[in-house]
Amino acid sequence: METDELKAKITNSESTLTLKWGVILVCILGFFGWLVLASLSHENRITRVETKIEILFPQIADSLKNLQEVTKEIRDDQKHRQDKAQ
């Protein structure tokens, strides 16, 4: 009788230990899986941002050039008015 109870305790404790290590292993694998998916998602997001910047950059450059031209015209006009006032 005692040997059967002892075997049952050993089997029960081994299954509990196996279950605990199984849960720990699943948690670790889940964490590393999450890291891989997060890394892939991050790379995809960076690529999308780079594409948007490549599309918008010429428009921004043209706007900046137009702004510089308008600023130059304003300065020339201010200089002309100052010379005219003297």
Phi, psi and omega in degrees: 000314182296326180292324177293317178295319179296317177297320180296318178296317180296315179297317180295316181291325178293320180292324177295317179295317179298318179297317179298313179294327177296316178296318179298317180296318179296319179297317180295314178296322177298319179296313180293326174297318177298319178300317180296313180296321178295321179295316179296319179296319180296316179297320180294321180294319179297319179298318179295320180294318178299320179296317179296321180293320179298325179286319185278338186302314178299323179294320179293319180296318178296319179296320179294320178296317177297320179296320178295321178295316179295318179298319178296319178297319179296316179297317178297320179294318178296319179295318180297317179293324179293318178294324180291325181289332182278000000 
